[in-house]
Amino acid sequence: MNVLVLTYWSYKEPLIQAATLPFLSMIRKVNPEGRIYLLTLEKDELALSESELAAAREKLDKENIELINLRYRRFGVPAMVVWLKELFSLRQMCKRAGIDVIHAFGSPVGSIAYMLSKLTGIRLVIDSYEPHAESMVENGSWSKSSSAFKLLFSFEKKLAHHAYAVLGTTQGMQDYARKTYGIAPRRFIYKPACVDLDQFNPENFDRERLRANLGYSDHIVCVYAGKLGGIYLREDIFHFFAACEKFWGDRFRVILLTDAPIDEVSRLCASTHFSEEKLLRKTADHDEVASYLSCADFAINPVKPVPSKRYCTSIKDGEYWAMGLPVVIPPNISDDSDLIASREIGVVLEDWKTPRSALDAIGKLIDESANNKEKIRALAVQNRSMAIAEAGYDKLYGLSGIFNKPEKRFLAVIYNSYGDPLFQNLIFQYIQPLTAKNWNYTLDLVTFEQEKYEIPPAETKTLQSALAEKGVVWHPLDYHSGSLILLKKVYDFFAALILTTRLKIKRNPNLIVSMGNTSAAITVKLSRLLNIDMMAYSFEPHSEFMADFGIWERTGWKFRILKALEDEAARHSKYILTGTRHMVQELEGKTSAEVFRAPSCADEDIFNFDLTSRTEIRNRLNIEDRKVLVYAGKFGGIYYDQEIAHFYKALLTNNPDWFFLILSPSDHEEITTWFETAGLEPSSYHITEAKSPAEVASYLSASDMGLSAIPPLPSQRFRSPIKVGEYLMCGLPFITCKGISEDDLYALENNVGIVIDEIDEKFAARVNAEAMVFFEENEHALRQRCRSTGIEYRGKDQLHSLFAELWSRPI
């Protein structure tokens, strides 16, 4: 795998030597067959001589790295204009060299990398991912109205959406990107400014000899390796030195490792009244830095404490820590300020001009240096080890890294709204974790949005960004219903066809997924027209449901069209996931698809008995010690309606201790009318609607038995209602009719339910008697038996593992 690495630095700069080349070696280690092309931007004052350039190229070539030098131009609009010409040269170079990945260090050069990636279609990685545009404004280098800020900020936003992967220097950078750019890059790898712990190791140096050579044997030495101004403090550093000189007197010395001109350093010493003769200014090569650090007693990192620096980090803290040095740092710098404060291995300093109280703390740390050195170095080992970076690059370029895994694109066409609980509970909880955990998976999700589940446009946009972070690209379409239903369904189909055709051209999905037979009826046509393999989930004979319930005539056009499409979906699917063993047997010999039993599953982490909820809800509803029969579901259509009220009344006649709890999205006034007509007193029931699965679980915890209100028609043995799984997981035995899914079989085989012929008042006495047998059991033992049965029968891991296995199959 060939990688083009773009930087905005000159080859001689420490950011190349210390923060780029070591990482290129790591990429080479996990990607030994590939060649790396390193682009540097050479400043005039740091330009390589011909001999230096030849030596650098020869050295890098031995590591299979080719050096490319271009002239440095200060970031801004003029530079971008010049870069347009360079981009086309780089485009040709990418083609000639067979570049597979563009890898850019930082957002300024990331802007160029973004344009190159868009030109070439090559995947883009942003390394050292930090906010740069806002940081430049905050530290006073740019104004917010400047073209440079506007240009870079706009590119940073584009990078957040476009980059295939990023390596962020702080964990908080994900939140920053989400808040500032509207999205956090999906493939985020934490890679702080790591340090070579072998190079920066105090045991490598004879500290006393080196200090003696400098004349610092009996002195207190402060070291600073870095620039003056820009993102760092300037005058405040020298005010700090002056305060230290007053505090320690003639014992205090400074080692200043900087490329700042000597005359600038002299002026700063004079203006702050710091004795210049107590300062050693050196322009040290990176391989010399550790020896100077070994001479110091403490170090400073005077980053300007502007808000964006919470999300940036510098390598110098890691180098200081690796050498066992206490660090003085402003507050809210990277993760480092918090680490220093919590571990008590340095000083977080707000006032650098009058740091009197801080100097006492520094002095104490110096006095206890023998005990602190290992503690401080341990922080570097834990938080700045090169092993962290190696692991990050392995995730990208290693044999099992994302660039060596085939990209898989999935398309789901769901004839439900995004907010519909059927979609959220029956399929999305299984497919979304797959894209979140597998960075090589991307799902295009097409839904049909109904007014009932309408999400405002602003919320839709926010939700789309949140989903994109997890590998889901959501495409909401409008759902049409009402009069002229056939024409509206045709319209919906063609809207889906136009959208999915675009997605086929742009992304070429490997598999198209449907949920339920209405969705499958649309999806099978799309699958065949677009030549995409199909996976039909929750496949049930919905046309038979509608006919059995008398909603459709078997001779009518609705039944005949849906039945024909269901049969077509069965014939042409690659995988069929259906809820019961009955349907698996029914499909034998009727399809060439692989057919799997995949019941509607509930989340056992959500649906679990909760004593606190039970106590609170029963007290609120004044239930006391009554036995609560709960029904969670709709009334009418493919469910019982008024029969439920009469059944409840008969139960109550047999035993006045019953209380009825209804959790339903159906019309509550209509339900109340049925209950009143059946002769039920308001004190004997409560009707509400739970707004979330967690709220449903709370009400189930407050109950003692669940009701499944599905009429026992022939087609219902193929159905897989989710409520029974939820009842069982919350520890409830349940009532069901014979021939509903496999619910009747599990009820009897595991002694967790009551099976009757139909929901009718004539069965009330029997149900009451059998229920009392359950209630006489030990409550804990009954709940445990119900829950273990529910997890075995409808636990989410069944579907998680099945989806994961099918999606992982070779393309």
C-alpha positions in Angstrom: 0.0 0.0 0.0 1.6 3.2 -1.2 1.1 6.3 1.0 1.5 10.0 0.1 2.4 11.9 3.3 1.8 15.7 3.2 3.2 18.1 5.8 3.4 21.9 6.2 6.9 21.9 7.6 10.5 22.0 6.4 12.6 18.9 6.6 14.9 20.3 9.2 12.1 21.4 11.6 11.6 19.4 14.8 8.0 18.7 13.7 9.4 16.6 10.8 12.3 15.0 12.8 10.4 14.3 16.0 6.7 14.3 15.1 6.7 12.8 11.6 9.7 10.6 10.7 9.3 8.3 13.7 5.7 7.7 12.7 6.5 7.0 9.1 8.8 4.3 10.4 5.8 2.8 12.2 3.7 2.9 9.1 6.5 1.2 7.2 6.7 -1.5 10.0 3.0 -2.4 9.7 2.9 -1.8 5.9 6.3 -3.3 4.8 5.4 -3.8 1.1 4.3 -0.2 0.5 6.3 2.9 -0.4 5.9 6.2 1.4 6.2 9.6 -0.4 7.0 12.4 2.0 6.1 15.9 0.9 7.8 18.8 2.9 7.4 22.5 2.4 10.8 24.2 2.6 11.2 27.6 4.1 13.9 29.8 2.6 15.8 30.1 5.9 15.7 26.3 6.4 16.3 25.2 2.9 18.4 22.1 2.5 21.7 22.5 0.7 22.3 20.1 -2.3 24.5 17.9 -0.1 22.0 17.9 2.7 19.2 17.1 0.3 21.1 14.2 -1.2 22.0 12.8 2.2 18.4 13.1 3.4 17.1 11.3 0.3 19.7 8.6 0.6 18.8 8.0 4.2 15.1 7.9 3.6 15.4 5.7 0.5 16.8 3.0 2.7 13.5 3.0 4.5 11.6 3.0 1.2 10.6 6.6 1.7 10.9 9.1 -1.2 11.3 12.8 -0.3 9.5 15.5 -2.3 10.3 19.1 -1.6 8.1 22.1 -2.5 8.5 25.7 -1.5 6.7 26.9 1.7 4.0 29.5 1.3 2.2 31.0 4.2 -1.3 29.7 4.5 -3.9 31.9 2.9 -5.7 32.7 -0.3 -2.6 33.5 -2.4 -1.0 30.2 -1.3 -4.2 28.3 -2.3 -4.1 29.8 -5.8 -0.5 28.6 -6.2 -1.5 25.2 -4.9 -4.1 24.8 -7.6 -1.2 24.3 -10.1 0.7 22.0 -7.7 -2.4 19.9 -7.2 -2.5 18.8 -10.8 1.1 17.8 -10.6 0.4 15.8 -7.4 -2.6 14.2 -9.1 -0.4 12.9 -11.8 2.2 11.8 -9.3 -0.5 9.9 -7.4 -1.5 8.1 -10.5 2.1 7.3 -11.5 3.1 6.1 -8.1 -0.1 4.1 -7.4 -0.9 6.0 -4.2 -3.6 4.3 -2.1 -3.8 6.7 0.8 -3.2 10.4 1.3 -1.9 11.0 4.9 -1.8 14.6 6.0 -0.3 16.0 9.2 -2.5 18.8 10.5 -5.3 20.8 9.1 -3.4 23.5 7.1 -1.9 20.9 4.8 -5.0 18.8 5.3 -6.8 21.5 3.2 -4.5 20.7 0.3 -4.9 17.0 1.0 -8.7 17.4 0.9 -8.6 19.0 -2.6 -6.2 16.3 -3.8 -8.4 13.5 -2.3 -11.5 15.0 -4.1 -9.5 15.2 -7.3 -8.2 11.7 -7.2 -10.9 9.8 -5.2 -8.1 8.5 -2.9 -9.0 8.0 0.8 -7.7 10.7 3.2 -6.2 10.4 6.7 -5.7 13.4 8.9 -2.9 12.9 11.5 -2.3 15.2 14.5 -6.0 16.2 14.2 -6.5 19.4 16.2 -8.3 22.8 15.8 -6.0 25.2 14.0 -8.1 28.0 12.6 -9.8 29.0 15.9 -6.4 28.5 17.7 -4.8 31.1 15.4 -7.5 33.6 16.2 -7.4 33.0 19.9 -3.7 33.4 20.1 -3.8 36.6 18.1 -2.1 35.5 14.9 -5.2 35.9 12.8 -8.5 37.8 13.1 -11.8 36.1 12.7 -12.6 38.3 9.7 -9.3 37.4 8.0 -9.4 35.4 4.7 -6.9 32.9 6.2 -9.2 32.0 9.1 -12.3 31.8 7.0 -10.5 29.6 4.4 -9.0 27.2 6.9 -12.1 26.9 9.1 -14.1 26.1 6.0 -11.6 23.4 5.1 -11.6 22.0 8.7 -15.3 21.6 8.4 -15.0 19.8 5.1 -12.3 17.5 6.6 -14.6 16.5 9.4 -17.1 15.2 6.9 -14.7 13.9 4.3 -11.7 12.4 6.0 -11.8 8.6 5.9 -9.9 8.5 9.3 -8.3 10.9 11.7 -5.7 10.5 14.4 -6.7 13.0 17.2 -4.2 14.2 19.8 -6.8 14.4 22.5 -10.0 12.4 23.2 -11.9 15.7 23.6 -11.3 16.5 19.9 -14.3 14.3 19.0 -16.6 16.5 21.1 -15.0 19.7 19.7 -15.5 18.5 16.1 -19.1 17.6 16.8 -19.8 20.9 18.4 -17.8 23.1 16.0 -18.1 21.3 12.6 -21.4 19.6 13.1 -19.9 16.1 13.0 -17.2 14.0 14.6 -15.2 12.0 12.1 -16.4 8.4 12.2 -13.0 6.6 12.3 -11.4 8.5 15.2 -8.1 7.1 16.6 -6.5 8.5 19.7 -2.9 9.3 19.1 -1.3 11.8 21.4 2.1 13.4 20.8 4.1 10.3 21.6 7.7 10.2 22.6 10.6 7.8 22.0 11.1 6.6 25.6 14.5 5.0 24.7 15.8 8.3 23.4 14.3 10.3 26.3 15.5 8.3 29.2 17.4 10.0 32.1 19.4 6.8 32.6 21.2 7.4 29.3 22.9 10.5 30.6 25.5 11.4 33.3 23.4 14.3 34.7 26.1 15.5 37.2 28.8 15.6 34.6 26.7 17.4 32.0 25.6 20.0 34.6 29.2 20.5 35.7 30.2 21.1 32.1 27.6 23.9 32.0 28.7 25.2 35.4 25.3 24.3 36.9 26.3 21.8 39.5 24.7 23.6 42.4 22.0 25.5 40.6 18.2 25.2 40.1 17.7 24.8 36.3 14.6 25.5 34.4 14.4 24.3 30.8 12.1 25.4 27.9 12.2 23.8 24.5 10.0 25.7 22.1 9.2 28.9 20.3 8.5 32.4 21.6 5.2 33.9 20.7 2.6 32.6 18.3 0.7 29.8 20.1 3.1 30.3 23.1 3.5 33.0 25.6 6.4 35.5 25.0 7.0 38.2 27.5 5.3 36.2 30.3 7.9 33.5 30.0 10.6 36.0 30.9 8.5 37.6 33.6 8.4 34.1 35.0 12.2 33.7 34.7 12.6 37.0 36.5 10.3 35.9 39.3 12.3 32.7 39.7 15.5 34.7 39.8 14.1 36.8 42.7 12.9 33.7 44.5 16.1 31.5 44.1 18.6 34.3 43.7 21.9 33.5 42.0 21.2 29.8 42.1 18.6 30.0 39.3 19.5 29.2 35.7 17.6 28.8 32.4 18.3 26.5 29.4 16.3 27.9 26.5 16.2 25.6 23.4 14.7 27.9 20.8 15.2 29.1 17.2 14.3 32.7 18.3 17.0 35.2 17.4 19.5 36.1 20.1 18.7 39.8 19.9 15.0 39.0 20.5 16.0 37.0 23.6 18.2 39.9 24.8 15.4 42.4 24.4 13.0 40.2 26.4 15.6 39.8 29.2 16.1 43.5 29.4 12.4 44.4 29.4 11.6 42.0 32.2 14.8 42.7 34.2 16.0 39.1 34.0 19.8 38.6 34.0 20.7 37.4 30.5 23.9 35.9 31.8 21.8 33.3 33.7 20.3 32.1 30.4 21.8 29.6 28.0 20.1 29.9 24.6 20.7 27.0 22.2 19.4 26.0 18.8 19.5 22.3 19.4 19.0 19.5 17.0 16.3 17.1 18.1 18.7 14.4 19.0 20.4 16.8 21.4 17.3 17.9 23.3 17.3 14.9 25.8 20.8 15.7 27.0 19.8 19.3 27.8 16.6 18.1 29.5 18.7 15.8 31.7 20.5 18.9 33.1 17.2 20.5 34.3 15.3 20.4 37.6 11.9 21.4 36.1 10.5 22.4 32.7 7.9 24.8 31.4 5.3 24.5 28.6 4.0 28.1 28.2 1.2 27.5 25.7 -1.3 30.3 25.5 -4.3 29.1 27.5 -6.9 29.8 24.8 -10.0 27.6 24.6 -9.0 25.5 21.6 -5.8 24.4 23.3 -8.0 22.0 25.4 -8.0 19.9 22.2 -4.4 20.3 21.1 -1.3 18.8 22.5 2.5 19.3 22.2 5.2 16.7 22.2 7.3 18.6 24.7 5.2 17.6 27.8 5.8 13.9 26.9 9.6 14.6 26.5 9.7 16.4 29.8 7.8 13.6 31.6 10.0 10.9 30.0 13.0 12.6 31.5 11.3 12.8 34.9 10.8 16.5 35.0 8.0 18.4 36.8 6.2 20.6 34.4 4.8 24.1 34.8 1.8 24.6 32.4 -1.2 26.9 32.0 -4.7 25.5 32.8 -6.8 23.7 30.2 -4.0 22.7 27.9 -4.8 19.4 26.2 -5.3 16.6 28.7 -1.9 17.5 30.2 -3.0 20.2 32.7 -5.5 17.9 34.3 -3.0 15.1 34.4 -0.3 17.3 36.1 -2.8 18.6 38.7 -4.3 15.2 39.5 -1.0 13.4 39.7 0.7 16.3 41.6 3.7 16.1 39.3 3.9 19.8 38.4 2.2 23.1 38.7 -0.8 24.5 36.7 0.0 28.2 36.6 -2.5 31.0 35.7 -0.4 34.1 36.5 3.1 33.8 34.9 4.1 37.4 35.8 3.7 37.0 39.6 3.9 33.2 40.3 5.1 33.6 43.9 2.9 30.8 45.4 3.7 28.5 42.5 7.4 28.7 43.2 7.0 27.2 46.6 5.3 24.2 45.0 8.0 24.0 42.4 10.7 24.1 45.1 9.0 21.3 46.9 8.9 19.1 43.8 12.6 19.7 43.2 13.4 18.8 46.8 11.4 15.5 46.3 12.8 14.8 42.8 14.4 11.5 43.9 10.9 10.2 44.7 9.1 11.9 41.8 11.2 11.0 38.8 9.9 7.5 38.4 6.3 8.6 39.1 6.6 11.3 36.4 8.3 9.0 33.9 5.5 6.5 34.5 3.0 9.1 33.2 4.9 9.3 29.9 5.0 5.5 29.6 1.2 5.4 30.2 0.1 8.3 28.1 2.9 9.1 25.6 4.4 5.8 24.7 5.2 5.1 21.0 3.2 1.9 21.5 0.0 4.0 21.5 0.9 5.4 18.1 2.0 2.0 16.8 -1.4 0.6 17.8 -3.1 3.5 16.0 -1.2 3.0 12.8 -1.8 -0.7 12.9 -5.6 0.0 13.0 -5.1 1.8 9.7 -2.3 0.1 7.8 -1.8 -3.3 9.6 -2.8 -6.6 8.1 -6.1 -6.4 10.0 -6.4 -2.6 9.6 -9.2 -0.9 7.9 -7.2 -0.3 4.7 -6.7 -4.0 4.3 -10.3 -4.9 4.9 -12.8 -4.7 1.9 -15.2 -1.9 2.2 -18.8 -3.1 2.4 -21.8 -1.0 1.7 -25.2 -2.0 2.7 -28.6 -0.4 1.7 -31.7 -0.7 3.9 -35.1 0.2 2.4 -37.6 0.4 5.3 -41.2 1.2 4.7 -41.4 2.7 8.2 -40.5 6.0 9.7 -37.1 6.4 11.5 -38.9 7.1 14.8 -41.3 4.1 14.5 -40.7 1.8 17.4 -41.1 -1.2 15.0 -38.0 0.0 13.1 -36.0 1.1 16.2 -36.7 -2.1 18.1 -36.9 -4.8 15.4 -34.0 -4.0 13.2 -32.0 -0.8 13.9 -30.7 -2.0 17.2 -29.1 -4.9 15.3 -27.7 -3.2 12.2 -26.5 0.1 13.8 -23.9 -1.6 16.1 -22.5 -3.4 13.1 -21.6 -0.2 11.3 -20.4 1.4 14.6 -18.0 -1.4 15.3 -16.9 -2.2 11.8 -15.3 0.8 10.2 -15.3 -0.9 6.8 -19.1 -1.1 6.8 -21.4 1.8 5.6 -25.2 1.7 5.6 -27.4 3.8 3.5 -30.7 3.9 5.2 -33.9 4.8 3.3 -37.0 5.4 5.4 -40.5 6.7 4.6 -41.5 9.3 7.1 -45.1 9.6 8.4 -46.6 12.6 10.0 -47.1 10.6 13.2 -43.3 10.3 13.7 -42.3 13.6 12.1 -38.9 15.0 13.1 -38.3 18.7 12.6 -35.8 19.6 9.9 -33.2 21.0 12.3 -33.4 17.8 14.4 -33.3 15.7 11.3 -30.0 17.3 10.3 -28.5 16.8 13.7 -29.6 13.2 13.7 -28.1 12.6 10.3 -24.8 13.9 11.5 -24.9 11.7 14.6 -25.8 8.7 12.5 -23.0 9.4 10.0 -20.5 9.2 12.9 -21.7 5.6 13.3 -21.5 4.7 9.6 -25.2 5.3 8.7 -26.2 7.7 6.0 -29.9 8.4 6.4 -32.1 9.3 3.5 -35.7 10.1 4.6 -38.5 10.0 2.0 -42.1 11.1 2.5 -44.7 8.4 3.1 -48.0 8.7 1.2 -51.3 7.2 2.2 -55.0 7.9 2.1 -57.2 8.1 -1.1 -55.8 6.9 -4.4 -53.6 4.5 -2.4 -52.3 2.5 -5.4 -51.1 5.6 -7.2 -49.4 6.8 -4.0 -47.7 3.5 -3.4 -46.4 3.6 -7.0 -45.1 7.1 -6.3 -43.4 5.9 -3.2 -41.8 3.1 -5.2 -40.5 5.4 -7.9 -39.1 7.8 -5.3 -37.2 4.9 -3.7 -36.1 3.7 -7.2 -34.6 7.1 -8.1 -32.8 7.4 -4.8 -31.4 3.9 -4.7 -30.3 4.1 -8.4 -28.2 7.1 -7.4 -26.8 5.2 -4.5 -26.1 2.2 -6.7 -24.1 4.4 -9.1 -22.3 6.3 -6.3 -21.7 3.5 -3.8 -22.5 0.1 -5.4 -24.0 -1.5 -2.3 -23.3 -5.2 -1.7 -26.6 -6.0 0.0 -30.0 -4.5 0.2 -32.0 -5.1 3.4 -35.8 -5.0 3.9 -37.8 -5.2 7.1 -41.3 -6.8 7.0 -43.1 -7.9 3.9 -44.3 -4.4 2.7 -40.7 -3.3 2.7 -39.7 -6.6 1.0 -42.3 -6.1 -1.7 -40.6 -2.8 -2.7 -37.1 -4.0 -2.0 -37.3 -7.1 -4.2 -38.1 -4.9 -7.2 -35.2 -2.6 -6.4 -33.0 -5.6 -5.9 -33.7 -7.1 -9.3 -33.7 -3.8 -11.2 -30.4 -2.7 -9.6 -28.8 -6.2 -9.4 -28.2 -6.1 -5.7 -28.4 -9.2 -3.4 -31.3 -9.0 -1.0 -31.7 -9.8 2.7 -35.3 -10.0 3.8 -35.7 -9.6 7.6 -38.9 -10.2 9.5 -40.3 -12.0 6.5 -44.0 -13.0 7.3 -47.0 -13.6 5.0 -48.6 -10.2 5.6 -51.1 -10.7 2.8 -52.4 -13.8 4.6 -52.6 -11.8 7.9 -54.8 -9.2 6.2 -57.0 -11.8 4.6 -57.4 -13.9 7.8 -58.5 -10.8 9.7 -61.0 -9.9 7.0 -59.3 -6.6 6.2 -58.7 -7.7 2.6 -60.5 -10.0 0.3 -58.4 -12.8 -1.1 -59.8 -11.9 -4.6 -59.0 -8.2 -4.1 -56.2 -6.4 -5.9 -54.4 -5.5 -2.6 -54.1 -9.1 -1.5 -53.1 -10.3 -4.9 -50.5 -7.7 -5.5 -48.9 -8.1 -2.1 -49.0 -11.9 -2.3 -47.3 -11.9 -5.7 -44.6 -9.6 -4.4 -44.1 -11.7 -1.2 -43.7 -14.8 -3.4 -41.2 -12.9 -5.6 -39.3 -11.7 -2.5 -39.1 -15.3 -1.3 -37.8 -16.6 -4.6 -35.2 -13.9 -5.2 -33.8 -13.1 -1.8 -30.3 -14.3 -0.9 -31.1 -14.5 2.8 -34.5 -14.7 4.5 -34.8 -14.1 8.2 -38.1 -15.1 9.6 -39.6 -15.2 13.1 -40.6 -18.8 13.6 -39.7 -22.4 12.8 -43.2 -22.7 11.3 -42.2 -20.2 8.6 -38.9 -21.8 8.0 -40.7 -25.1 7.3 -43.3 -23.2 5.1 -40.5 -21.8 2.9 -38.8 -25.2 2.3 -38.8 -25.9 -1.4 -40.2 -22.5 -2.3 -36.9 -20.5 -2.3 -33.2 -20.9 -3.1 -32.4 -18.4 -0.3 -30.7 -19.3 2.9 -33.5 -19.2 5.5 -32.9 -18.5 9.2 -35.1 -18.5 12.2 -34.8 -15.0 13.6 -37.5 -14.1 16.1 -38.3 -10.5 17.0 -35.9 -9.9 19.9 -35.9 -7.6 22.9 -33.0 -6.0 24.6 -32.5 -7.8 27.9 -30.4 -4.9 29.2 -33.4 -2.6 29.0 -36.1 -5.1 29.7 -35.2 -6.3 33.2 -37.2 -6.3 36.5 -36.7 -3.1 38.5 -38.0 -3.0 42.1 -37.7 0.8 42.4 -39.9 1.3 39.3 -42.4 -1.3 40.6 -42.7 0.4 44.0 -43.0 3.9 42.5 -45.6 3.1 39.9 -47.8 0.9 42.1 -47.8 3.6 44.8 -48.6 6.3 42.2 -51.5 4.2 40.8 -52.6 3.1 44.3 -52.5 -0.5 43.2 -51.2 -1.8 46.6 -51.2 -5.6 46.6 -53.5 -6.2 43.6 -52.4 -8.5 40.8 -51.6 -6.4 37.7 -52.4 -7.8 34.3 -50.6 -5.6 31.7 -51.4 -5.3 28.0 -48.8 -3.5 25.9 -50.0 -3.1 22.3 -52.6 -1.8 19.9 -56.3 -2.5 19.8 -58.0 -3.6 16.6 -56.7 -4.5 13.1 -54.6 -7.6 13.6 -55.2 -7.5 17.4 -58.3 -8.0 19.6 -60.2 -4.9 20.6 -63.5 -4.9 22.6 -63.0 -8.6 23.5 -60.1 -7.5 25.8 -62.5 -5.4 27.8 -65.0 -8.2 28.3 -62.2 -10.6 29.1 -60.9 -8.2 31.8 -64.4 -7.9 33.2 -64.8 -11.6 33.5 -61.4 -12.0 35.2 -62.4 -9.3 37.7 -65.7 -11.0 38.4 -63.7 -14.2 39.2 -61.2 -12.3 41.4 -61.6 -8.7 42.5 -57.8 -8.5 43.2 -57.0 -8.0 39.5 -56.0 -4.6 38.2 -55.6 -3.9 34.5 -52.7 -1.8 33.0 -53.0 -0.7 29.4 -49.9 0.6 27.5 -51.2 1.5 24.1 -50.8 4.0 21.2 -54.4 3.4 20.2 -57.2 6.0 21.0 -57.5 6.1 24.7 -61.0 7.5 24.6 -62.2 4.7 22.5 -60.6 2.1 24.8 -62.2 3.8 27.8 -65.6 3.6 26.1 -65.2 -0.2 25.6 -64.2 -0.6 29.2 -67.1 1.4 30.4 -69.5 -0.6 28.2 -68.1 -3.8 29.6 -68.9 -2.6 33.1 -65.4 -1.9 34.4 -64.9 0.7 37.1 -62.2 3.4 36.5 -60.5 2.3 39.7 -59.9 -1.2 38.2 -57.7 -0.1 35.3 -55.2 2.5 34.0 -54.6 3.5 30.4 -51.4 5.2 29.3 -48.8 5.1 26.6 -45.1 4.5 27.3 -42.8 6.8 25.3 -39.7 4.6 25.3 -38.6 1.0 25.8 -37.2 1.9 29.2 -40.6 3.3 30.3 -42.3 0.2 29.0 -39.9 -1.9 31.1 -40.8 0.2 34.2 -44.5 -0.5 33.8 -43.8 -4.2 33.1 -41.8 -4.3 36.4 -44.9 -2.9 38.2 -47.0 -5.8 36.7 -47.5 -9.4 37.6 -48.6 -11.0 34.3 -48.7 -10.0 30.6 -51.3 -10.4 27.9 -50.7 -11.1 24.2 -53.9 -10.1 22.5 -53.6 -11.8 19.0 -56.5 -13.8 17.6 -55.5 -17.4 16.8 -56.0 -17.3 13.1 -54.1 -19.8 10.9 -51.5 -17.3 9.6 -50.6 -16.1 13.1 -48.3 -19.1 13.7 -45.9 -17.3 11.3 -45.9 -14.1 13.4 -43.3 -13.1 15.9 -44.7 -10.4 18.2 -42.0 -8.8 20.4 -44.1 -8.2 23.5 -43.9 -11.7 24.8 -40.1 -11.4 24.9 -40.4 -8.1 26.8 -42.8 -9.6 29.3 -40.6 -12.6 30.0 -37.4 -10.6 30.4 -39.1 -8.4 33.0 -40.0 -11.6 34.9 -43.7 -11.8 33.8 -45.5 -15.0 32.9 -48.0 -14.3 30.1 -51.3 -15.3 28.6 -51.5 -16.2 24.9 -53.8 -17.9 22.4 -52.9 -21.3 21.0 -51.1 -21.1 17.6 -49.5 -17.7 18.0 -45.9 -17.7 16.9 -44.0 -20.2 19.1 -45.3 -18.4 22.2 -47.7 -21.1 23.1 -45.0 -23.8 22.8 -42.5 -21.8 25.0 -45.3 -21.1 27.5 -46.0 -24.7 28.1 -42.6 -26.2 27.7 -41.0 -23.8 30.2 -44.0 -23.3 32.5 -44.0 -19.5 31.9 -47.5 -18.9 30.5 -51.1 -19.8 30.1 -52.4 -20.9 26.7 -56.1 -20.6 25.8 -58.1 -21.0 22.7 -59.1 -17.4 22.4 -59.4 -14.2 24.4 -62.9 -14.7 25.6 -64.7 -14.3 28.9 -65.5 -18.0 29.0 -61.8 -18.7 29.7 -61.5 -16.2 32.5 -62.1 -18.7 35.3 -59.4 -21.0 34.0 -57.0 -18.2 33.5 -57.6 -16.9 37.0 -57.0 -20.3 38.5 -53.8 -21.0 36.6 -52.5 -17.4 37.3 -53.0 -18.0 41.0 -50.7 -21.1 40.8 -48.0 -18.8 39.3 -48.6 -16.2 42.0 -48.2 -18.8 44.8 -44.7 -19.5 43.7 -41.6 -17.8 45.1 -41.6 -14.4 43.3 -37.8 -14.4 42.7 -37.8 -18.0 41.3 -40.7 -17.2 39.0 -39.0 -14.0 37.7 -35.8 -15.8 37.1 -37.4 -18.7 35.2 -39.4 -16.2 33.0 -36.3 -14.1 32.4 -34.0 -17.0 31.4 -36.7 -18.3 29.1 -37.2 -14.9 27.5 -33.4 -14.5 26.9 -33.2 -17.9 25.4 -36.3 -17.4 23.2 -36.0 -13.7 22.3 -32.6 -12.5 23.5 -30.9 -9.9 21.3 -27.7 -11.8 21.0 -29.4 -14.2 18.6 -30.0 -11.5 16.1 -26.8 -9.6 16.8 -24.7 -12.7 16.0 -26.8 -13.7 13.0 -26.6 -10.2 11.4 -22.9 -10.0 12.2 -22.2 -13.4 10.6 -24.2 -12.7 7.4 -22.7 -9.2 6.9 -19.2 -10.5 7.4 -19.5 -13.0 4.6 -17.2 -12.5 1.6 -18.7 -10.2 -1.0 
